[in-house]
Amino acid sequence: FVAHPNCQQQLLTIWYEHLSGLRQQSVAVKCLTVFGVTLGLPFLAIAYWIAPCSKHARSKSVESKPSGASELGHILRSPFMKFVAHAMSFTIFLGLLVLNASDRFEGVKNLPNETITDHPRQIFRVKTTQFSWTELLIMKWILGMIWSECKEIWEEGPREYVLHLWNLLDFGMLSIFVASFTARFMAFLKAREAQQYVDQNHVPVHYSGGMLKFLWCLFLGLISARNRWLPSDPQIISEGLYAIAVVLSFSRIAYILPANESFGPLQISLGRTVKDIFKFMVIFIMVFVAFMIGMFNLYSYYLGAKYNPAFTTVEESFKTLFWSIFGLSEVISVVLKYDHKFIENIGYVLYGIYNVTMVVVLLNMLIAMINNSYQEIEEDADVEWKFARAKLWLSYFDEGRTLPAPFNLVPSPKSFYYLTLKIKWCFIQLCKLKSKRCENDLEMGMLNSKPKVCANTMLHFLFVLYNAGKPIGKPTRYQKIMKRLIKRYVLKAQVDRENDEVNEGELKEIKQDISSLRYELLEEKSQATGEL
C-alpha cells in the first residue's frame, strides 16, 4: 500500500510542500540548494526567529500577503527543508568531531611519560583538562540535540519514544557524551582547585624534601605524567566514553540513508543483518560460555605452568576463545610444561571441537542467514526502499522541531506565543473545573463560606499542562495524511470491485448462451444417432 504509485505521489507532494519548483530540478540544482542551506543556516535560523510564519497567524490573516521574511520562515517549515537543515547540522557536528582530533593526526607533542606546562608554577592537569573551542561547540550541539529529544519525548510520550530504535541510539549516544564531558569537567575542577591552592600559598609544584608528604600525594595525580595516572582517573574514563560516543555518532548517518535510492536498500539490508546477528548471538553465547568455563576448569590449576597464560583465568579464557574465531590464537595455548598428557589431550579435543563448532558450523550458518535476508530484500528492493523512505518522510511531516541543533536552544517569539496560549488554556480549564465543583457543591448543599481546596488541583494542573495545545480528538497532521491515504485506497478498491462484478443482465446472457449451447449439442447428438 505504501509503495503504491498513488501513495508515493501524494507523499512526494507533501514532501516538497512550498517547494514545488525544486521537485522537477536536476540533482545538481538540489545539491546546490543543500550547499546553500549549509552555508546560510545561521542566517536562516535568525530569519525564522524573527518571522516563523506560524499557522495560527496565517489563519487569522489569510488575505494579507506574507512578507519576504515570513515567506522564508514558511519555506523553512516544509518537510524537505527541515530534513536538509537537520542533516546538514548533524554533518557539521560530525565535522567538529573530526576537527577536534585533527591536532593529533600526526601524533601528540608530549609522550605519556612527559609533562609540558606553559609556566613553571602551572599544574600539568590544568593544561590537559582545559576544553578547546571545538569541544565547546560540540557541547552546544549536544545540548541542542538533548533539548530536541526532550521535546520529542514530551510530544510523543515515553512509550512511543522507546518503540523507535533510532531514538534509543540517540539516547545512548547523548548519555555517553554527557557522562564523558561530566568526568572531564570534574577533573578540570580538581586541577583548578589545586592550582588555586598553589597560587595562594606559594607552594612549589615539584616535590622537594621540605614539602609535606600528604601534599605531595595530593598533587601526585595532578602534576605527574599520564603513565602514572590511576586507571580510574576521570580524564581516562572521559576519553574512553568519548571514543564510544564518536563511534555511535557516525553510525547515526545510517538514519538518513533511506532518502537515497542507491543507499536505501543497503541500509535496510544492514538493519536486517543486525537482527540476524542478535538471533545468532543466543546460540553463540550458549556455546561460547560452555567452552569458556570448561577450558577454565581444565587449566585453572596450571597457572604459571603453561607456555602462555591462556585459559588460566576467566579473562584469559574469554580472550583466547574469542580471538580464536578470527584465527588469532595458537595451538600452544593448550600445551603444558609438565608431562600431563591426559589434560593436554582433553584440551586438544575440546579446543578442536570448539573451533569446528564456531568457525565451520555457526559462522557459516550466520553467513547463510545474512545471505538469505539480503536475497529477500533484493527481490523486493523497490518496495522495501519506498516503505523505508516513507517512514523517514513521515517523521518530518508533523509541526515543530523546525530548527536543528544548536539553533533550537534560542527560543523564538513563536515559542513564547505558544507558551502564552498554553498557560491561558490551562487557567481556563482550571476555572471551568472550579466552577463545576462549586455547582456540584451547591446542588448537594455542601458549599461553605470558605472555599475548599481540592487535593488533586496540582495533579490536574500538571495533566492539563501536558495536554495543553493538544485537545482530545484533534488529529495530528500525520493522522490526517494516513486517513486520506486509507480513504483513497478504499475508494479505489471499491471502484475496482464494482468494475469486476457481474451484474444481473450479464448473468442472464450467460444462462442463455449455456442453454443455446446445450440445445446445439443435443441436436448434433440426435443427428448423429439418426445417421447410425
PEZI-V796516 format. One record per pair of residues at least 4 apart in sequence whose ideal C-beta (glycine too) atoms are under 7 Angstrom apart, sorted by sequence separation. I is the first residue (numbers start at 1). J is the second residue. If there is no record, write none. Layout:
i->{I,I}
j->{J,J}
This chain:
i->{4,5,6,7,8,9,10,11,12,16,19,25,27,28,29,30,31,32,33,34,35,36,37,40,41,42,43,44,45,46,47,48,53,55,56,57,58,66,67,68,69,70,71,72,73,78,79,80,81,82,83,84,85,86,87,88,89,90,91,92,93,94,95,96,98,104,110,118,122,124,125,126,131,133,134,135,136,137,138,139,140,141,142,143,144,145,146,147,148,149,150,151,152,156,157,158,159,165,166,167,168,169,170,171,172,173,174,175,176,177,178,179,180,181,182,183,184,185,186,187,188,189,190,191,192,193,194,195,196,197,204,207,211,212,213,214,215,216,219,220,224,229,233,234,235,236,237,238,239,240,241,242,243,244,245,246,247,248,260,263,264,265,266,267,268,269,270,271,272,273,274,275,276,277,280,281,282,283,284,285,286,287,288,289,290,291,292,293,294,295,296,302,306,312,313,314,315,316,317,318,319,320,324,329,336,340,341,342,343,344,345,346,347,348,349,350,351,352,353,354,355,356,357,358,359,360,361,362,363,364,365,366,367,368,369,370,371,372,373,374,375,377,380,381,382,383,384,385,386,387,388,389,390,391,393,403,404,411,413,414,415,416,417,418,419,420,421,422,423,424,425,426,427,428,429,430,431,432,433,434,435,436,437,438,439,440,448,453,456,457,458,459,460,461,462,463,464,475,477,478,479,480,481,482,483,484,485,486,487,488,489,490,491,492,493,494,495,496,497,502,504,505,506,507,508,509,510,511,512,513,514,515,516,517,518,519,520,521,522,523,524,525,526,527,528,2,3,25,53,66,76,77,117,122,131,153,156,162,198,211,231,232,311,323,324,356,357,358,403,411,441,442,475,502,1,16,75,110,161,162,197,257,258,306,310,311,323,441,16,37,109,117,198,204,229,257,299,309,336,377,22,66,153,221,336,115,118,152,207,221,258,303,311,320,335,438,117,257,302,310,334,22,203,221,299,300,53,254,298,299,320,334,334,296,51,254,295,53,334,437,51,205,296,50,51,53,52,53,149,296,47,51,149,295,311,310,308,47,48,149,194,292,307,308,47,292,433,48,146,194,307,145,292,291,306,307,191,305,306,324,430,44,100,142,305,288,305,321,325,100,302,325,430,99,100,142,426,429,96,100,426,426,96,97,96,139,426,425,41,96,298,422,37,41,187,422,37,41,93,186,187,298,299,421,298,34,38,37,183,184,187,418,34,183,184,129,183,295,18,19,294,18,129,130,180,183,19,129,291,18,17,19,180,17,125,129,179,180,291,15,16,14,15,126,176,180,125,126,123,176,177,126,176,287,123,287,123,173,176,123,173,287,172,173,121,284,398,399,169,173,283,398,397,398,397,123,169,121,394,397,280,166,280,276,276,125,273,276,124,123,124,123,273,272,269,269,272,129,128,115,269,268,115,114,113,265,112,112,113,112,265,268,268,265,265,268,264,261,264,264,258,258,259,258,259,258,97,97,94,94,90,87,155,151,148,148,145,148,144,147,144,147,143,141,144,141,144,140,143,83,79,82,89,89,79,79,86,85,82,77,76,48,48,45,52,54,49,45,52,49,48,8,15,11,3,11,3,14,2,3,2,2,14,10,7,6,1}
j->{8,9,10,11,12,13,14,15,16,20,23,29,31,32,33,34,35,36,37,38,39,40,41,44,45,46,47,48,49,50,51,52,57,59,60,61,62,70,71,72,73,74,75,76,77,82,83,84,85,86,87,88,89,90,91,92,93,94,95,96,97,98,99,100,102,108,114,122,126,128,129,130,135,137,138,139,140,141,142,143,144,145,146,147,148,149,150,151,152,153,154,155,156,160,161,162,163,169,170,171,172,173,174,175,176,177,178,179,180,181,182,183,184,185,186,187,188,189,190,191,192,193,194,195,196,197,198,199,200,201,208,211,215,216,217,218,219,220,223,224,228,233,237,238,239,240,241,242,243,244,245,246,247,248,249,250,251,252,264,267,268,269,270,271,272,273,274,275,276,277,278,279,280,281,284,285,286,287,288,289,290,291,292,293,294,295,296,297,298,299,300,306,310,316,317,318,319,320,321,322,323,324,328,333,340,344,345,346,347,348,349,350,351,352,353,354,355,356,357,358,359,360,361,362,363,364,365,366,367,368,369,370,371,372,373,374,375,376,377,378,379,381,384,385,386,387,388,389,390,391,392,393,394,395,397,407,408,415,417,418,419,420,421,422,423,424,425,426,427,428,429,430,431,432,433,434,435,436,437,438,439,440,441,442,443,444,452,457,460,461,462,463,464,465,466,467,468,479,481,482,483,484,485,486,487,488,489,490,491,492,493,494,495,496,497,498,499,500,501,506,508,509,510,511,512,513,514,515,516,517,518,519,520,521,522,523,524,525,526,527,528,529,530,531,532,7,8,30,58,71,81,82,122,127,136,158,161,167,203,216,236,237,316,328,329,361,362,363,408,416,446,447,480,507,7,22,81,116,167,168,203,263,264,312,316,317,329,447,23,44,116,124,205,211,236,264,306,316,343,384,30,74,161,229,344,124,127,161,216,230,267,312,320,329,344,447,127,267,312,320,344,33,215,233,311,312,66,267,311,312,333,347,348,311,67,270,311,70,351,454,69,223,314,69,70,73,73,74,170,317,69,73,171,317,333,333,332,72,73,174,219,317,332,333,73,318,460,76,174,222,335,174,321,321,336,337,222,336,337,355,461,76,132,174,337,321,338,354,358,134,336,359,464,134,135,177,461,464,134,138,464,465,137,138,138,181,468,468,85,141,343,468,84,88,234,469,85,89,141,234,235,346,347,469,347,84,88,88,234,235,238,469,88,237,238,184,238,350,74,75,350,75,187,188,238,241,78,188,350,78,78,80,241,79,187,191,241,242,354,79,80,79,80,191,241,245,191,192,191,244,245,195,245,357,194,358,195,245,248,198,248,362,248,249,198,362,476,477,248,252,362,477,477,478,478,205,252,205,478,481,366,255,369,369,370,222,370,373,222,222,223,223,373,373,373,374,377,235,235,223,377,377,225,225,225,377,225,226,227,227,381,384,385,384,385,388,385,385,388,389,385,388,389,389,392,392,246,249,249,250,252,256,400,401,401,405,405,408,405,408,406,409,406,405,408,406,409,406,409,396,393,396,404,405,396,397,404,404,402,402,402,402,403,403,412,414,410,407,414,412,412,386,393,390,383,393,386,397,386,387,387,390,481,485,485,488,489}
